[in-house]
């Protein structure tokens, strides 16, 4: 073999040996093209929803109207309820299923007060609900808890999901939630504290 050919082959071999191929590792690609999992989407939904509840939700649940004597409640303030329902819709956190249930609760309480099946004296705790905040079935909660919330026992069946949330990864408190996908977006469908049968029982 001629010297110049031997030199050329040696030079090519050195170049190929020192060449580092482009990294095709999926972990690198994953950093660039990141797709969140359903669990991450649901955890984000819960955190944002509860932040909204604590900081932007300005209308209370199921305000009642007093009689002329101011001694008992005779129905719900439906104007306030409609305002609250409009807030919930505009937040985009809640599915039609949740909103329909929320309205059904209000209609049932209003009817029971008006037809006197239920008595609610002014100054007393309401005879419905569980004497707790229905959004968390709790009376006390950590400051800015939405920043540390986690979800557990997640089960997904197509466009339906069920899970529990806790205040943090180290906390044993649990609260049951169901969610559905509407137009590809997860939304709250059920919250334990607003279970129709439990909430309207008196």
C-alpha positions as CSV (number, residue, x, y, z in Angstrom):
1,X,0.0,0.0,0.0
2,X,1.3,3.4,-0.9
3,X,2.4,5.7,2.0
4,X,-0.2,8.4,1.3
5,X,-3.1,5.9,1.3
6,X,-1.8,4.4,4.5
7,X,-1.7,7.9,6.0
8,X,-5.2,8.8,4.8
9,X,-6.7,5.6,6.2
10,X,-5.0,6.2,9.6
11,X,-6.3,9.8,9.7
12,X,-9.9,8.6,9.0
13,X,-9.6,5.9,11.7
14,X,-8.4,8.5,14.2
15,X,-11.3,10.8,13.4
16,X,-13.9,8.1,13.7
17,X,-12.5,6.9,17.0
18,X,-12.6,10.4,18.5
19,X,-16.1,11.2,17.2
20,X,-18.8,11.3,19.9
21,X,-22.3,10.6,18.6
22,X,-25.3,12.8,19.3
23,X,-26.9,11.7,22.6
24,X,-30.2,10.1,21.8
25,X,-31.0,9.2,25.4
26,X,-34.7,9.6,26.1
27,X,-34.0,11.4,29.3
28,X,-32.5,14.3,27.3
29,X,-35.5,14.4,25.0
30,X,-37.8,14.2,27.9
31,X,-36.5,17.5,29.3
32,X,-37.2,19.2,26.1
33,X,-40.5,17.6,25.2
34,X,-42.2,17.1,28.5
35,X,-45.7,15.7,28.8
36,X,-47.2,15.7,32.3
37,X,-48.9,12.5,33.4
38,X,-52.6,12.4,34.4
39,X,-51.5,12.3,38.1
40,X,-49.5,15.5,37.7
41,X,-52.4,17.1,35.9
42,X,-54.9,16.1,38.6
43,X,-52.5,17.2,41.4
44,X,-52.1,20.6,39.7
45,X,-55.9,20.8,39.3
46,X,-56.5,20.2,43.0
47,X,-53.8,22.7,44.1
48,X,-55.1,25.4,41.8
49,X,-58.7,24.8,42.7
50,X,-58.0,25.0,46.4
51,X,-55.9,28.1,46.0
52,X,-58.8,29.7,44.1
53,X,-61.3,28.6,46.9
54,X,-59.1,30.2,49.6
55,X,-58.1,33.4,47.7
56,X,-60.7,34.2,45.0
57,X,-63.9,32.5,46.1
58,X,-65.8,35.4,47.7
59,X,-69.4,34.0,48.0
60,X,-70.2,31.5,50.8
61,X,-72.1,28.3,50.2
62,X,-75.9,28.2,50.7
63,X,-76.7,31.5,52.5
64,X,-80.1,31.5,54.0
65,X,-82.9,34.1,54.4
66,X,-84.3,35.0,57.8
67,X,-88.0,35.4,58.6
68,X,-89.4,38.8,59.5
69,X,-88.8,38.2,63.2
70,X,-85.2,37.2,62.6
71,X,-85.7,34.0,64.5
72,X,-85.4,31.3,61.9
73,X,-84.4,30.7,58.3
74,X,-87.2,30.2,55.8
75,X,-85.2,29.5,52.6
76,X,-82.0,30.0,50.8
77,X,-80.8,33.3,49.2
78,X,-81.1,32.1,45.7
79,X,-79.6,35.3,44.2
80,X,-76.4,34.6,46.2
81,X,-76.5,31.0,45.2
82,X,-76.7,31.9,41.5
83,X,-73.8,34.3,41.9
84,X,-71.8,31.5,43.6
85,X,-72.7,29.0,40.9
86,X,-71.6,31.5,38.2
87,X,-68.3,31.9,40.1
88,X,-67.8,28.1,40.1
89,X,-68.6,27.9,36.4
90,X,-66.2,30.7,35.4
91,X,-63.3,29.2,37.4
92,X,-63.2,26.3,34.9
93,X,-62.3,23.8,37.7
94,X,-65.6,22.1,37.9
95,X,-67.4,19.7,35.6
96,X,-71.1,19.9,34.7
97,X,-71.6,16.9,37.0
98,X,-70.3,18.8,40.0
99,X,-72.3,22.0,39.2
100,X,-75.5,20.1,38.8
101,X,-75.0,18.4,42.1
102,X,-74.2,21.7,43.8
103,X,-77.4,23.2,42.4
104,X,-79.4,20.1,43.5
105,X,-78.1,20.5,47.0
106,X,-79.2,24.2,47.1
107,X,-82.7,23.4,45.7
108,X,-83.2,20.6,48.2
109,X,-82.2,22.7,51.2
110,X,-84.3,25.6,50.0
111,X,-87.4,23.4,49.5
112,X,-87.0,21.7,52.9
113,X,-86.8,25.1,54.6
114,X,-89.8,26.5,52.7
115,X,-92.0,23.6,53.3
116,X,-90.9,23.4,57.0
117,X,-89.5,19.9,56.8
118,X,-86.3,21.3,58.1
119,X,-86.0,23.9,60.9
120,X,-83.0,26.1,61.2
121,X,-82.9,28.7,63.9
122,X,-80.9,31.8,63.6
123,X,-77.7,31.5,65.5
124,X,-77.6,27.7,65.3
125,X,-75.4,25.6,63.1
126,X,-77.2,24.4,60.0
127,X,-79.1,21.1,60.3
128,X,-77.6,19.9,57.1
129,X,-73.9,19.2,56.3
130,X,-71.4,17.8,58.8
131,X,-70.7,20.9,60.9
132,X,-67.4,21.2,59.0
133,X,-66.2,23.0,55.9
134,X,-67.5,20.9,53.0
135,X,-64.6,21.8,50.8
136,X,-62.3,19.8,53.0
137,X,-64.5,18.1,55.6
138,X,-62.4,19.9,58.2
139,X,-62.5,22.7,60.7
140,X,-58.8,23.6,60.7
141,X,-56.3,23.5,58.0
142,X,-52.6,24.4,57.4
143,X,-51.6,27.8,56.0
144,X,-51.3,27.8,52.2
145,X,-52.0,24.1,52.2
146,X,-52.6,24.1,48.4
147,X,-48.8,24.4,48.0
148,X,-48.1,21.0,49.6
149,X,-51.2,18.9,48.7
150,X,-50.7,15.5,47.2
151,X,-53.0,12.9,45.7
152,X,-53.1,9.2,46.6
153,X,-54.8,5.9,45.5
154,X,-55.3,7.2,42.0
155,X,-57.5,5.1,39.8
156,X,-58.2,6.0,36.2
157,X,-60.8,4.4,33.9
158,X,-60.7,6.2,30.5
159,X,-62.0,9.7,31.2
160,X,-62.9,9.1,34.8
161,X,-60.6,9.3,37.8
162,X,-60.9,8.7,41.5
163,X,-58.4,9.6,44.2
164,X,-57.8,11.0,47.7
165,X,-55.9,14.1,48.6
166,X,-53.9,14.8,51.7
167,X,-52.5,18.1,53.1
168,X,-48.9,16.8,52.4
169,X,-47.0,13.6,51.7
170,X,-46.5,13.1,55.4
171,X,-50.1,13.7,56.5
172,X,-52.6,10.9,57.1
173,X,-55.7,13.1,56.5
174,X,-57.6,12.0,53.3
175,X,-60.5,13.5,51.3
176,X,-62.2,11.7,48.4
177,X,-62.4,13.3,45.0
178,X,-63.6,12.2,41.5
179,X,-62.7,13.9,38.3
180,X,-63.7,13.6,34.6
181,X,-62.2,14.8,31.4
182,X,-64.2,17.3,29.5
183,X,-62.8,18.1,26.1
184,X,-59.5,16.6,27.1
185,X,-59.2,18.6,30.4
186,X,-59.5,17.1,33.9
187,X,-62.3,18.8,36.0
188,X,-63.7,18.2,39.5
189,X,-66.8,16.0,39.3
190,X,-67.3,15.0,43.0
191,X,-66.0,16.2,46.3
192,X,-66.6,14.1,49.4
193,X,-67.9,17.1,51.5
194,X,-70.6,17.8,48.9
195,X,-71.9,14.3,48.6
196,X,-75.7,14.8,48.0
197,X,-77.0,12.2,50.4
198,X,-74.7,13.1,53.2
199,X,-74.9,16.8,52.9
200,X,-78.8,17.1,52.7
201,X,-79.4,14.6,55.5
202,X,-80.9,16.2,58.6
